[in-house]
Amino acid sequence: MASDQFISVPEAGTTLGVSESTIWRMIRRGALQSILRGGRRLVSVKTLDDPQRPRKVDT
């Protein structure tokens, strides 16, 4: 995971079209990989692009 790129929780929410609270829930349940760097929680970009992760569907 060292070569992975990471983005902030707010950026991850914008990317997925969900709230920051939803991103935090996804991190807690293990649906998104994250690291703590310099006191900030960063989300792995690779896990945002995971085709196995459920997607939000507009109706």
N, CA, C and O atoms as CSV, one atom per row, in Angstrom:
chain,resi,resn,atom,element,x,y,z
A,1,MET,N,N,0.826,-1.192,0.000
A,1,MET,CA,C,0.000,0.000,0.000
A,1,MET,C,C,0.870,1.255,0.000
A,1,MET,O,O,0.339,2.360,-0.110
A,2,ALA,N,N,2.185,1.118,0.120
A,2,ALA,CA,C,3.061,2.282,0.180
A,2,ALA,C,C,3.044,3.088,-1.113
A,2,ALA,O,O,3.205,4.307,-1.065
A,3,SER,N,N,2.853,2.446,-2.272
A,3,SER,CA,C,2.831,3.160,-3.542
A,3,SER,C,C,1.440,3.690,-3.882
A,3,SER,O,O,1.261,4.370,-4.893
A,4,ASP,N,N,0.470,3.383,-3.049
A,4,ASP,CA,C,-0.903,3.844,-3.247
A,4,ASP,C,C,-0.978,5.363,-3.115
A,4,ASP,O,O,-0.156,5.974,-2.433
A,5,GLN,N,N,-1.963,5.963,-3.769
A,5,GLN,CA,C,-2.233,7.383,-3.580
A,5,GLN,C,C,-3.395,7.517,-2.612
A,5,GLN,O,O,-4.265,6.648,-2.545
A,6,PHE,N,N,-3.403,8.614,-1.860
A,6,PHE,CA,C,-4.417,8.820,-0.841
A,6,PHE,C,C,-5.025,10.204,-0.970
A,6,PHE,O,O,-4.363,11.149,-1.398
A,7,ILE,N,N,-6.302,10.314,-0.593
A,7,ILE,CA,C,-6.998,11.593,-0.579
A,7,ILE,C,C,-7.697,11.751,0.765
A,7,ILE,O,O,-7.876,10.781,1.503
A,8,SER,N,N,-8.088,12.976,1.072
A,8,SER,CA,C,-8.743,13.260,2.353
A,8,SER,C,C,-10.161,12.688,2.378
A,8,SER,O,O,-10.722,12.327,1.343
A,9,VAL,N,N,-10.717,12.616,3.570
A,9,VAL,CA,C,-12.094,12.135,3.737
A,9,VAL,C,C,-13.081,13.025,2.966
A,9,VAL,O,O,-13.949,12.491,2.276
A,10,PRO,N,N,-12.984,14.365,3.056
A,10,PRO,CA,C,-13.907,15.197,2.264
A,10,PRO,C,C,-13.767,14.971,0.750
A,10,PRO,O,O,-14.766,14.951,0.031
A,11,GLU,N,N,-12.530,14.803,0.271
A,11,GLU,CA,C,-12.319,14.543,-1.157
A,11,GLU,C,C,-12.922,13.199,-1.563
A,11,GLU,O,O,-13.494,13.073,-2.645
A,12,ALA,N,N,-12.792,12.202,-0.696
A,12,ALA,CA,C,-13.374,10.889,-0.980
A,12,ALA,C,C,-14.893,10.994,-1.065
A,12,ALA,O,O,-15.513,10.375,-1.930
A,13,GLY,N,N,-15.489,11.774,-0.171
A,13,GLY,CA,C,-16.934,11.969,-0.210
A,13,GLY,C,C,-17.384,12.621,-1.501
A,13,GLY,O,O,-18.382,12.214,-2.096
A,14,THR,N,N,-16.647,13.632,-1.933
A,14,THR,CA,C,-16.971,14.306,-3.195
A,14,THR,C,C,-16.822,13.349,-4.369
A,14,THR,O,O,-17.665,13.326,-5.265
A,15,THR,N,N,-15.762,12.567,-4.368
A,15,THR,CA,C,-15.508,11.615,-5.448
A,15,THR,C,C,-16.628,10.592,-5.570
A,15,THR,O,O,-17.051,10.253,-6.676
A,16,LEU,N,N,-17.108,10.101,-4.430
A,16,LEU,CA,C,-18.157,9.075,-4.442
A,16,LEU,C,C,-19.565,9.657,-4.442
A,16,LEU,O,O,-20.535,8.931,-4.659
A,17,GLY,N,N,-19.687,10.960,-4.201
A,17,GLY,CA,C,-21.013,11.581,-4.163
A,17,GLY,C,C,-21.781,11.252,-2.899
A,17,GLY,O,O,-23.007,11.149,-2.916
A,18,VAL,N,N,-21.048,11.084,-1.792
A,18,VAL,CA,C,-21.674,10.781,-0.504
A,18,VAL,C,C,-21.129,11.740,0.548
A,18,VAL,O,O,-20.173,12.471,0.289
A,19,SER,N,N,-21.731,11.738,1.729
A,19,SER,CA,C,-21.301,12.633,2.807
A,19,SER,C,C,-20.025,12.111,3.471
A,19,SER,O,O,-19.653,10.947,3.326
A,20,GLU,N,N,-19.369,13.012,4.202
A,20,GLU,CA,C,-18.193,12.615,4.974
A,20,GLU,C,C,-18.566,11.551,6.003
A,20,GLU,O,O,-17.782,10.637,6.264
A,21,SER,N,N,-19.752,11.665,6.586
A,21,SER,CA,C,-20.202,10.667,7.568
A,21,SER,C,C,-20.256,9.280,6.946
A,21,SER,O,O,-19.892,8.292,7.583
A,22,THR,N,N,-20.706,9.211,5.710
A,22,THR,CA,C,-20.772,7.927,5.015
A,22,THR,C,C,-19.370,7.379,4.781
A,22,THR,O,O,-19.139,6.180,4.932
A,23,ILE,N,N,-18.438,8.247,4.415
A,23,ILE,CA,C,-17.050,7.809,4.223
A,23,ILE,C,C,-16.494,7.257,5.528
A,23,ILE,O,O,-15.849,6.209,5.527
A,24,TRP,N,N,-16.736,7.950,6.650
A,24,TRP,CA,C,-16.268,7.459,7.954
A,24,TRP,C,C,-16.877,6.097,8.278
A,24,TRP,O,O,-16.181,5.221,8.793
A,25,ARG,N,N,-18.167,5.903,7.985
A,25,ARG,CA,C,-18.806,4.596,8.219
A,25,ARG,C,C,-18.144,3.518,7.367
A,25,ARG,O,O,-17.884,2.412,7.840
A,26,MET,N,N,-17.874,3.849,6.110
A,26,MET,CA,C,-17.246,2.883,5.207
A,26,MET,C,C,-15.842,2.509,5.696
A,26,MET,O,O,-15.431,1.354,5.580
A,27,ILE,N,N,-15.113,3.477,6.238
A,27,ILE,CA,C,-13.784,3.205,6.792
A,27,ILE,C,C,-13.915,2.280,8.000
A,27,ILE,O,O,-13.178,1.301,8.117
A,28,ARG,N,N,-14.852,2.591,8.898
A,28,ARG,CA,C,-15.022,1.782,10.119
A,28,ARG,C,C,-15.399,0.341,9.814
A,28,ARG,O,O,-14.937,-0.574,10.494
A,29,ARG,N,N,-16.229,0.127,8.805
A,29,ARG,CA,C,-16.644,-1.248,8.515
A,29,ARG,C,C,-15.689,-1.972,7.570
A,29,ARG,O,O,-15.902,-3.137,7.233
A,30,GLY,N,N,-14.624,-1.266,7.139
A,30,GLY,CA,C,-13.596,-1.899,6.320
A,30,GLY,C,C,-13.853,-1.858,4.831
A,30,GLY,O,O,-13.139,-2.511,4.070
A,31,ALA,N,N,-14.853,-1.109,4.388
A,31,ALA,CA,C,-15.163,-1.022,2.966
A,31,ALA,C,C,-14.165,-0.135,2.221
A,31,ALA,O,O,-14.003,-0.265,1.007
A,32,LEU,N,N,-13.501,0.761,2.942
A,32,LEU,CA,C,-12.460,1.612,2.359
A,32,LEU,C,C,-11.194,1.476,3.189
A,32,LEU,O,O,-11.250,1.465,4.419
A,33,GLN,N,N,-10.058,1.372,2.521
A,33,GLN,CA,C,-8.776,1.342,3.220
A,33,GLN,C,C,-8.344,2.776,3.481
A,33,GLN,O,O,-8.545,3.660,2.648
A,34,SER,N,N,-7.751,2.992,4.642
A,34,SER,CA,C,-7.270,4.330,4.969
A,34,SER,C,C,-6.037,4.228,5.850
A,34,SER,O,O,-5.738,3.182,6.426
A,35,ILE,N,N,-5.330,5.354,5.937
A,35,ILE,CA,C,-4.167,5.455,6.814
A,35,ILE,C,C,-4.285,6.742,7.609
A,35,ILE,O,O,-5.027,7.654,7.244
A,36,LEU,N,N,-3.542,6.794,8.697
A,36,LEU,CA,C,-3.450,8.018,9.490
A,36,LEU,C,C,-2.066,8.598,9.222
A,36,LEU,O,O,-1.053,7.970,9.529
A,37,ARG,N,N,-2.027,9.799,8.648
A,37,ARG,CA,C,-0.749,10.427,8.310
A,37,ARG,C,C,-0.773,11.871,8.789
A,37,ARG,O,O,-1.601,12.666,8.344
A,38,GLY,N,N,0.130,12.205,9.689
A,38,GLY,CA,C,0.197,13.568,10.203
A,38,GLY,C,C,-1.067,14.000,10.914
A,38,GLY,O,O,-1.430,15.176,10.882
A,39,GLY,N,N,-1.742,13.056,11.558
A,39,GLY,CA,C,-2.973,13.365,12.277
A,39,GLY,C,C,-4.204,13.446,11.395
A,39,GLY,O,O,-5.291,13.762,11.878
A,40,ARG,N,N,-4.050,13.163,10.097
A,40,ARG,CA,C,-5.190,13.200,9.168
A,40,ARG,C,C,-5.488,11.802,8.668
A,40,ARG,O,O,-4.572,11.025,8.398
A,41,ARG,N,N,-6.759,11.479,8.543
A,41,ARG,CA,C,-7.184,10.205,7.977
A,41,ARG,C,C,-7.237,10.380,6.461
A,41,ARG,O,O,-7.916,11.277,5.961
A,42,LEU,N,N,-6.523,9.524,5.730
A,42,LEU,CA,C,-6.487,9.576,4.276
A,42,LEU,C,C,-7.001,8.262,3.713
A,42,LEU,O,O,-6.697,7.189,4.235
A,43,VAL,N,N,-7.780,8.353,2.648
A,43,VAL,CA,C,-8.432,7.197,2.041
A,43,VAL,C,C,-7.662,6.786,0.787
A,43,VAL,O,O,-7.256,7.629,-0.012
A,44,SER,N,N,-7.471,5.489,0.632
A,44,SER,CA,C,-6.780,4.948,-0.536
A,44,SER,C,C,-7.621,5.156,-1.793
A,44,SER,O,O,-8.784,4.755,-1.846
A,45,VAL,N,N,-7.019,5.790,-2.807
A,45,VAL,CA,C,-7.713,6.003,-4.080
A,45,VAL,C,C,-8.039,4.659,-4.722
A,45,VAL,O,O,-9.076,4.508,-5.368
A,46,LYS,N,N,-7.158,3.693,-4.543
A,46,LYS,CA,C,-7.363,2.367,-5.136
A,46,LYS,C,C,-8.676,1.745,-4.656
A,46,LYS,O,O,-9.373,1.106,-5.444
A,47,THR,N,N,-9.024,1.920,-3.384
A,47,THR,CA,C,-10.262,1.321,-2.882
A,47,THR,C,C,-11.493,2.073,-3.379
A,47,THR,O,O,-12.588,1.510,-3.412
A,48,LEU,N,N,-11.328,3.345,-3.769
A,48,LEU,CA,C,-12.460,4.083,-4.340
A,48,LEU,C,C,-12.817,3.540,-5.712
A,48,LEU,O,O,-13.974,3.593,-6.127
A,49,ASP,N,N,-11.814,3.016,-6.417
A,49,ASP,CA,C,-12.012,2.490,-7.767
A,49,ASP,C,C,-12.316,1.001,-7.788
A,49,ASP,O,O,-12.408,0.407,-8.862
A,50,ASP,N,N,-12.472,0.387,-6.617
A,50,ASP,CA,C,-12.700,-1.054,-6.518
A,50,ASP,C,C,-14.041,-1.429,-7.143
A,50,ASP,O,O,-15.082,-0.960,-6.683
A,51,PRO,N,N,-14.035,-2.264,-8.181
A,51,PRO,CA,C,-15.300,-2.640,-8.826
A,51,PRO,C,C,-16.212,-3.490,-7.939
A,51,PRO,O,O,-17.403,-3.607,-8.225
A,52,GLN,N,N,-15.679,-4.082,-6.872
A,52,GLN,CA,C,-16.490,-4.892,-5.967
A,52,GLN,C,C,-17.253,-4.055,-4.950
A,52,GLN,O,O,-18.179,-4.548,-4.307
A,53,ARG,N,N,-16.862,-2.767,-4.801
A,53,ARG,CA,C,-17.510,-1.898,-3.825
A,53,ARG,C,C,-18.877,-1.480,-4.365
A,53,ARG,O,O,-18.990,-1.078,-5.522
A,54,PRO,N,N,-19.913,-1.573,-3.532
A,54,PRO,CA,C,-21.244,-1.147,-3.976
A,54,PRO,C,C,-21.247,0.322,-4.386
A,54,PRO,O,O,-20.572,1.142,-3.764
A,55,ARG,N,N,-21.985,0.649,-5.406
A,55,ARG,CA,C,-22.059,2.009,-5.939
A,55,ARG,C,C,-23.400,2.648,-5.618
A,55,ARG,O,O,-24.414,1.963,-5.490
A,56,LYS,N,N,-23.392,3.966,-5.491
A,56,LYS,CA,C,-24.627,4.727,-5.338
A,56,LYS,C,C,-25.285,4.789,-6.714
A,56,LYS,O,O,-24.625,5.089,-7.709
A,57,VAL,N,N,-26.581,4.507,-6.767
A,57,VAL,CA,C,-27.305,4.513,-8.033
A,57,VAL,C,C,-28.333,5.628,-8.010
A,57,VAL,O,O,-29.165,5.693,-7.105
A,58,ASP,N,N,-28.278,6.510,-9.009
A,58,ASP,CA,C,-29.278,7.574,-9.127
A,58,ASP,C,C,-30.547,7.000,-9.740
A,58,ASP,O,O,-30.492,6.256,-10.719
A,59,THR,N,N,-31.695,7.350,-9.155
A,59,THR,CA,C,-32.968,6.860,-9.693
A,59,THR,C,C,-33.836,7.998,-10.151
A,59,THR,O,O,-34.946,7.772,-10.632
